[in-house]
Amino acid sequence: MNDKTPSPAAAKPAAKPAANSAAKPGVKRAGAKSARRRSREFALQALYQWLVTGDEPAAIEAHMREQQGFDKCDKAHFDALFNGSVHEAADLDGVLGRHVDRKTTELSPIEHGILMIGAYELKHCIDIPYKVAINEAVELAKSFGGTDGHKYVNGVLDRAAGDLRPVEVQAQRKPAR
């Protein structure tokens, strides 16, 4: 190119800033992850490590806290999900075991971890509607799981919700009159 020929980049008009493009407190940008979603992602990574290696939960937790982006997650929710799932693993597997087609130990560690997180939220995080807890688990499965793992996670947690939140599930499923 000679000095007078514009480069391809120069030929493109500059993008105009969108109206109201400044960040507003409390308004989530499209594609931005919530602190809770990030906590679920970190909890899944920690549970995966625990399920695969059997390492001490405290060491895994310390490692996760050093990861890039951890400062943007809901740390209290991460603690509840990871430590709660580890401490209640047998109980959560008991609930899940009634709704899976094989032993939970035979599930992929990703789907197993996602199901543990979903079951923990259904059991203990009553402030989160059961449909939201299931949807969040499905989103984790879409991001981290196998091709159709999200369908499996959805079905298992939908059935487990009937055990863990029978009143809420019944109220939602009752036909409108």
N, C-alpha and C positions, 0 to 999 in steps of 0.2 A: 504494500500500500504506500502511496505517496503521502506527503504531509497534508494534502487537501482532501483526501478521501477519508470520510468518517469511518471509524471502527464500527463493527456491528453493535457494540454496546452503546456507542454514541448515537446511533441511528434510532434507538428506542426512546420514546418520550419518557420522561421521568414520571414515576408513579406519584399520583396525588395522594396526600395523606387523607385517610377517611375522616369524615366528619365525626367529631367526638371520639377521636382515636386515643386520646389520653386515657390512661388507666384510671378507672373510678373505683374507689373503695367499695368492696362488697359486690362488684360486678365481675363475673367470670368471663374471660375472653373465650372465644370459640376455640375448642381444642385444649383449653387449659384444664389440668387435672386438679381436682379438689385435694385438700390435705388428707381427707379420709381415704380417697382412692389411692393416694400415694402410700398411706399407711398399710392398706391392704396389699399393695404390690410388694412392699418391703417385708411384710409378715409372710407372704407367700414365698419369697426368696429364702427367708430364714427357716420356714417350715420345710421347704424342699431340702435345704442343707441338713436339717435335723433328721428328716426321714431317710435321706440317702447315707449320711455319714454316722449318725448317732452321736455327733459331737455334743459337748455340754451346751445347754441352752444359753448360759451366761456368756460363753465365748462367742457363740453365734450372734447373740444380741449385741455384744461389744463390736463385733466386726460390722454388723449392719449399720450401727450408729456412725461408723466412719465413712460410709458410702456417700458418694456425691448425690446431692438432692435430698438426703435424709432430713436435713434441716427444714425442708418444706412440707414434711408430712406431719400428721397429727400423732405426735409421739405417744400420748396417752392411749390412743386407739391402737397403735402398733403394739405397745406393751400388753394391752388387754388381749389382742388377737393372738400374738405369738405365745406369750407366757400362758395365757388361758388355754389355748389349744394344746400346748405341750402338757400342761398339768392335767387336763381333762381328756387326753387323747383316748384312753380306753372307753370313757363314757361317750365321747363324740363318735368313736368308731362303733359303739353299740347302737347308737341311734341310726347312724348311716348304714350299718350292716343290715338293718331291716329293709332297706330300700335299694341296695346295690345288687348286682347280679353275680358277684363273686366276693371273696374275702377282701376287706379293705387293704390288706397288705399286698394284694395282687393288683391293685389299681396303680396306674402310673403315679409317681410321686407328685407330679404337678396336679393332676386331678384330685388326688388324695388330699393334698394341702388346701386346694381350693374348697373342697367339700368340708374340710375341717373348719376353715374360716367361715364359710356360710352357715354351718351348723352352730358354731360358736355365736355368731351374730344373732341367729334365730333364737338361741337359748338365752342369751344374756343381754343383748342390746335392744331392749324393748322400745327404746326411742326411735329405732330404725324400723319403718314398716316392713313386714315380712317380704312383700314384693320387691322392695328396694334391696334388701339383703340378698335375695335370690338374683336380682338383676346385676348387682355388683359382682357376685360370684360368676355369673355368666360372662360379664365383661372381662374378668380375669382370665377365664377359660378361652375366650376369643383371642386375647393378647398372648397368652403363654401356653395354652394347651394344644392338644392335637386338633386335627381338622374339624371333626364333629364333636369334640369334647364338650363344647358349650351346651349341646343338646342333652348330653348325658347329665351334666351338672344341673341343668335346669330341671330335668325330670326327677332326679334324686332329691334335690332340695325342695322341690314343690311337694313331694310326698312327705319328706321329713318335717316340713312346716306344719303339716296336719298333726304330727305328734308333739311338736315343740310349742306351737301357738294355735291350739285348736279353736279357741274362741274367735281370734282375729281372722283365721282362715275361713271359718264357717260364716262369719259376718260378711266377708268379701264374696264368698261363693253363693250366698243366698240370692236367689233371683229376685229382682225388683218387682214389686206388685203394683 
